[in-house]
Amino acid sequence: MNISSHTIRRVYPNGSDEQKEMLLLTEHRLLLQVNGKKWGSFVCTDTNLMELVAGHLLSSGLIEKKEDIRDIRFCETRQKADVLLRDEVLWAEWAEKEKSIGTCCPKNEHYAESRDIAPLERLPAVKCRSEWIFSLAGSFAKESALHKYTAGTHCCILAARGEPIFIAEDIGRHTALDKALGYMLLNGIPPENVMLFTSGRVPVDMVEKVIRAKVGVLISKSVPTSQSAVLAKQYGLQLYFRAWPDSYDEL
């Protein structure tokens, strides 16, 4: 269940107040194990967990295609996912000590890292028309159902030629992105045929995720960092930002 109802007290500048019912997001905890080793943990919504796992494997560089995954199994509570990959993973030395590093969302952690992740590769040139960007900016306001009720989610839209294919919502912008990428991977959609629209800011690790997934266009309602802009240019990622129904920016 993604949402639950709570009674809140709303206070106004004139000193008056009232009680109201408010819908709040429900957090789901997911532990991810890869080839028997603890890889990471996530705080997320409890929908599209298969897409989240598959997309994270892709955007982290552990896999390059759907066939690299032999099996993904969830426990009964769906709080643990066990992934079996086709090939063995060469773990980084520090991972053997089960250290952990935090991600942008509190309580999201990586416990391991692979030494055989392929380096980033420059993306081939793809076409992106202005009307597609404006269309997705308009779609965002209409399609973010959970955000409409809770104001507590990020959204990532997987689209082709400006038309949404799959819409992912989650507590964090990284997990929403991974869900969209996972849908692309599991459904055999060529990355050169799609674009991504995110509601969140674009730090450098999100740009890395998109480049690793080989998607050539990333559109954001918000803004990138300076490092993100440099990395996008270096690897040929078309990065559009402050994308609203009436305008957008590009580098």
C-alpha positions as CSV (number, residue, x, y, z in Angstrom):
1,M,0.0,0.0,0.0
2,N,1.6,3.3,-1.1
3,I,-0.4,5.7,1.0
4,S,-2.1,6.0,4.4
5,S,-4.4,8.6,5.9
6,H,-3.5,10.7,8.9
7,T,-5.3,13.5,10.8
8,I,-3.3,16.7,10.7
9,R,-3.8,20.2,12.2
10,R,-3.5,23.0,9.6
11,V,-2.6,26.4,11.0
12,Y,-3.2,29.8,9.3
13,P,-1.5,33.2,9.6
14,N,-4.5,34.7,11.4
15,G,-4.1,32.2,14.2
16,S,-7.0,29.9,13.2
17,D,-6.6,26.2,12.6
18,E,-8.6,23.2,11.4
19,Q,-8.3,19.5,11.4
20,K,-8.0,17.7,8.1
21,E,-7.3,14.3,6.7
22,M,-4.0,14.0,4.7
23,L,-2.6,11.2,2.6
24,L,1.0,10.4,3.3
25,L,3.4,8.1,1.4
26,T,4.2,4.7,3.0
27,E,7.9,3.8,2.9
28,H,9.0,0.3,1.7
29,R,12.4,-1.1,2.6
30,L,14.1,-3.4,0.0
31,L,17.4,-5.2,0.5
32,L,19.1,-6.3,-2.8
33,Q,21.4,-9.3,-2.9
34,V,23.4,-10.1,-6.1
35,N,24.9,-13.5,-6.6
36,G,24.5,-14.2,-2.8
37,K,26.2,-10.9,-1.7
38,K,24.5,-8.0,-0.1
39,W,24.6,-5.2,-2.8
40,G,22.4,-2.4,-1.4
41,S,19.2,-1.3,0.3
42,F,16.5,1.1,-0.8
43,V,13.7,3.1,0.7
44,C,11.1,3.2,-2.0
45,T,7.4,2.8,-2.7
46,D,6.2,-0.8,-2.9
47,T,5.2,-0.7,-6.6
48,N,7.2,-1.8,-9.7
49,L,9.9,-3.5,-7.5
50,M,10.9,-5.8,-10.4
51,E,11.5,-2.7,-12.6
52,L,13.4,-1.0,-9.8
53,V,15.8,-4.0,-9.3
54,A,16.3,-4.5,-13.1
55,G,16.8,-0.8,-13.7
56,H,19.3,-0.4,-10.8
57,L,21.4,-3.4,-12.1
58,L,21.5,-1.7,-15.6
59,S,22.2,1.9,-14.4
60,S,24.9,0.6,-11.9
61,G,26.8,-1.1,-14.7
62,L,26.3,-4.6,-13.3
63,I,24.5,-5.7,-16.5
64,E,24.1,-4.5,-20.1
65,K,21.1,-6.4,-21.3
66,K,18.1,-8.4,-20.0
67,E,19.8,-11.7,-20.8
68,D,22.5,-10.9,-18.2
69,I,19.9,-11.7,-15.5
70,R,19.2,-15.3,-14.8
71,D,16.7,-14.8,-12.1
72,I,15.1,-12.2,-9.7
73,R,13.2,-13.6,-6.7
74,F,11.4,-11.7,-3.9
75,C,10.7,-13.0,-0.5
76,E,7.1,-13.1,0.7
77,T,7.2,-9.6,2.2
78,R,8.9,-8.3,-0.9
79,Q,11.5,-6.7,1.4
80,K,14.4,-8.7,-0.1
81,A,15.3,-9.4,-3.7
82,D,17.8,-12.1,-4.6
83,V,19.3,-11.6,-8.0
84,L,21.3,-14.3,-9.9
85,L,23.3,-13.0,-12.8
86,R,24.5,-15.0,-15.8
87,D,28.2,-14.2,-15.0
88,E,30.2,-14.1,-11.8
89,V,30.8,-10.6,-10.3
90,L,34.4,-9.5,-9.5
91,W,33.8,-7.6,-6.3
92,A,35.9,-4.5,-5.3
93,E,38.2,-5.2,-2.4
94,W,36.5,-2.8,0.1
95,A,33.2,-4.6,-0.6
96,E,34.5,-7.8,1.1
97,K,34.5,-5.9,4.4
98,E,30.8,-5.0,4.0
99,K,31.3,-1.3,4.3
100,S,28.4,0.9,3.2
101,I,28.0,4.3,1.5
102,G,24.9,6.4,1.6
103,T,23.1,7.6,-1.5
104,C,21.1,10.8,-1.9
105,C,18.1,9.4,0.0
106,P,18.5,8.7,3.8
107,K,18.6,5.0,4.5
108,N,19.5,4.1,0.9
109,E,22.9,2.4,1.0
110,H,25.3,0.5,-1.2
111,Y,27.2,-2.3,0.5
112,A,29.2,-3.5,-2.4
113,E,30.8,-2.5,-5.7
114,S,32.0,-4.4,-8.7
115,R,35.5,-4.1,-10.2
116,D,34.5,-5.2,-13.7
117,I,32.0,-2.5,-14.5
118,A,32.5,-1.2,-18.0
119,P,33.6,2.4,-18.4
120,L,31.1,5.0,-19.7
121,E,30.8,5.2,-23.5
122,R,29.9,8.1,-25.6
123,L,26.3,8.0,-26.8
124,P,25.3,8.1,-30.5
125,A,23.5,11.2,-31.7
126,V,19.7,11.1,-31.5
127,K,17.0,13.5,-32.5
128,C,14.9,15.4,-30.0
129,R,12.2,17.9,-31.1
130,S,11.0,20.8,-29.1
131,E,7.4,19.7,-29.3
132,W,8.3,16.4,-27.7
133,I,9.9,18.2,-24.7
134,F,6.9,20.5,-24.3
135,S,4.5,17.5,-24.6
136,L,6.3,15.7,-21.8
137,A,6.4,18.8,-19.6
138,G,2.6,19.0,-20.0
139,S,2.2,15.3,-19.3
140,F,4.0,15.5,-16.0
141,A,1.3,17.5,-14.4
142,K,-1.4,15.1,-15.5
143,E,0.3,11.8,-14.9
144,S,1.8,12.1,-11.4
145,A,-1.1,10.5,-9.6
146,L,0.7,9.8,-6.3
147,H,2.2,13.3,-6.2
148,K,-1.2,14.8,-6.8
149,Y,-2.5,13.2,-3.6
150,T,0.5,13.3,-1.4
151,A,2.9,15.9,-2.8
152,G,5.6,13.5,-1.7
153,T,7.0,11.7,-4.8
154,H,9.4,12.2,-7.7
155,C,8.3,11.1,-11.1
156,C,10.2,9.7,-14.1
157,I,8.5,9.3,-17.5
158,L,9.9,6.9,-20.1
159,A,8.7,8.2,-23.5
160,A,9.1,7.8,-27.2
161,R,8.7,10.9,-29.5
162,G,7.2,12.8,-26.6
163,E,4.5,10.2,-25.8
164,P,4.7,8.5,-22.4
165,I,5.3,4.7,-22.4
166,F,5.7,4.2,-18.7
167,I,5.4,6.5,-15.7
168,A,7.3,5.7,-12.4
169,E,6.8,7.5,-9.1
170,D,8.9,7.0,-6.0
171,I,10.1,8.7,-2.9
172,G,13.5,9.3,-4.5
173,R,14.4,10.6,-7.9
174,H,17.1,7.9,-8.4
175,T,14.7,5.1,-7.6
176,A,12.0,6.6,-9.9
177,L,14.6,6.7,-12.7
178,D,15.7,3.1,-12.1
179,K,12.1,2.0,-12.3
180,A,11.7,3.6,-15.7
181,L,14.9,2.1,-16.9
182,G,13.9,-1.3,-15.6
183,Y,10.7,-1.1,-17.6
184,M,12.7,-0.3,-20.7
185,L,15.0,-3.2,-20.1
186,L,12.4,-5.9,-19.2
187,N,10.3,-5.0,-22.2
188,G,13.1,-5.0,-24.7
189,I,12.7,-1.4,-25.7
190,P,15.8,-0.1,-27.5
191,P,17.3,2.8,-25.5
192,E,18.0,4.8,-28.6
193,N,14.3,5.0,-29.2
194,V,13.3,6.6,-25.9
195,M,13.8,9.7,-23.7
196,L,13.5,10.3,-20.0
197,F,11.7,13.1,-18.1
198,T,12.5,13.5,-14.4
199,S,10.9,15.8,-11.9
200,G,14.0,16.1,-9.8
201,R,17.4,17.9,-9.9
202,V,20.1,16.1,-11.9
203,P,23.3,15.4,-10.0
204,V,26.2,13.8,-11.7
205,D,25.3,10.2,-10.6
206,M,21.9,10.5,-12.3
207,V,23.7,11.5,-15.6
208,E,26.0,8.5,-15.1
209,K,22.9,6.2,-14.7
210,V,21.3,7.5,-18.0
211,I,24.6,7.2,-19.9
212,R,25.1,3.6,-18.7
213,A,21.6,2.7,-19.8
214,K,22.5,4.2,-23.2
215,V,19.5,6.6,-23.3
216,G,20.5,9.7,-25.3
217,V,17.9,12.3,-24.0
218,L,17.3,13.4,-20.4
219,I,14.8,16.1,-19.6
220,S,14.3,17.6,-16.2
221,K,11.7,19.9,-14.6
222,S,14.5,21.1,-12.3
223,V,18.2,21.8,-12.9
224,P,21.5,20.0,-13.3
225,T,24.7,20.6,-11.4
226,S,27.8,22.0,-13.1
227,Q,29.4,18.5,-13.0
228,S,26.3,17.0,-14.6
229,A,26.4,19.5,-17.4
230,V,30.1,18.8,-18.1
231,L,29.6,15.0,-18.0
232,A,26.5,15.2,-20.3
233,K,28.5,17.1,-22.9
234,Q,31.5,14.8,-22.7
235,Y,29.4,11.7,-23.4
236,G,26.9,13.2,-25.8
237,L,23.8,13.1,-23.5
238,Q,21.3,15.7,-24.6
239,L,20.3,17.4,-21.4
240,Y,17.3,19.7,-21.2
241,F,16.2,21.3,-18.0
242,R,13.7,23.7,-16.4
243,A,11.3,22.0,-18.8
244,W,7.9,23.6,-18.4
245,P,4.9,23.7,-20.7
246,D,5.9,27.2,-21.9
247,S,9.8,27.0,-22.0
248,Y,12.9,24.9,-21.4
249,D,16.7,25.5,-21.2
250,E,19.5,23.7,-22.9
251,L,23.3,24.0,-22.8
